[in-house]
Amino acid sequence: MIKKVAILANGGDVSGFNAVIRAIVKTAENNGVECYGFIDGYNGLLKNEYEKLSTANDEHASGILPKGGSIIGSSTNANVFNYKTIENGEVVYKDLSDVCVENIKKDGFDCLFTLGGDGTQKSARDFSLKGINVIGVPKTIDNDVACTEITFGYNTAVSVATEALDRLHTTGETHHRIMVLEVMGRYAGWIALESAIAGGADIALIPEIPYDINKAVEKINSRKAKGKRFSIVVVAEGALPKGGTITVANTRNNGAGVDNTKLGGIGQIVAKQLEELTGLEARNTTLGYMQRGGTPTAFDRVLSTKYGAKAMELALEGKFGVLTVIKDGRLNYVSLEDVVGNNKTIGAVSGNTAESNIRKVNMDHDLVKTARDIGICLGD
């Protein structure tokens, strides 16, 4: 019998975190279950820092549906299975997961809800192997969590990118420029591709298709020949040229088992190349964290609420070690084992590795076919 549950939000913030939290709490309250939130993701679980969550008047989880970010914080650098510590002035990595397991048991939590992307859910799977009742909810800006058709936070990011493209259109057309928009998308180009379609872009460069800059130049010159003296280009931060590599802004040291590369700069590189090769002025705008913050769209509010309510339903049914997903357009769930794929080693690194199981744009996907049908150049 489920009586007491805990929630943690982990990874980069997205709009919709709070809507999921609210849905879990409200569904729990309607079934006589107490809810708590660990502060700052897995770091809070390790430190055993948590607070009560309630939707009663003026309580912490009340009125948070339209609020961006996470009321219980989040962490991007906490792999508790390979945690960075300092001993005698030196960096030492330790498996501190047993401390977390002991905290959960000592606190009397019957289930832990993990809101996050592939790294978060990899750790969730690892905790399930240690006997913890875990249910995951798929969150990521990049829409790249395996086994689900869409993650919460993604639609809001696409909407923000689309509005930016609408605004860049007017400047590009007025000044006869190439306007480049760099959007998020480390290893998956969902945001770039969908916002390019929604925002009427002419070129979209995504990580799944290493690009030939000359193909983009051909597209722009073709438009010039038709009297269109401006072009709109969307570039995912993880886009790379044929035979080249992704553009890394800097490398962090947030510990083993997390992605320490900070991408950024490809938009500026593409803009410079296009200006030199076409003779048109080019300007780059990097949207950055604008995609993460602020009020979630109506779509994300509904999706997040569906995910949160479903997660609590699964807990009440005693179905653990799973991830809530959208499959064939309907709510469902899959085993966390399926989500991690071949990334089976406890504490193993997450992200774009041979073992990881992130969801990338498939060349047979409707978005790719649609983009090609309407003449968007994908750089190939």
Buried (B, 14 or more C-beta within 10 A) or exposed (E): EBEBBBBBBBBBBBBBBBBBBBBBBBBBBEEEBBBBBBBBBBBBBBBBBBBEBBBEEEEBBBEBBEBBBBBBBBBBBBBBBBBBEEEEEEEEBEBBBEBBBEBBEEBEBBBBBBBBBBBBBBBBBBBBBBEBBBBBBBBBBBBBBBBBBBBBBBBBBBBBBBBBBEBBBEEBBEEEBBBBBBBBBBBBBBBBBBBBBBBEBBBBBBBBBBBBBEBBBBBBBBBBEEEEBBBBBBBBBBBBBEEEEBBEEEEEEBBBBBBBBEBBBBBBBBBEBBBEBBEBBBBBBBBEEBBBBBEBBEBBBBBBBBBBBBBBBBBBEEBBBBBBBBEEEEBBBBBBBBBBBEBEEBBBBBBBBEBBBBBBBEEEBEBBEEBEEEEBBBBE
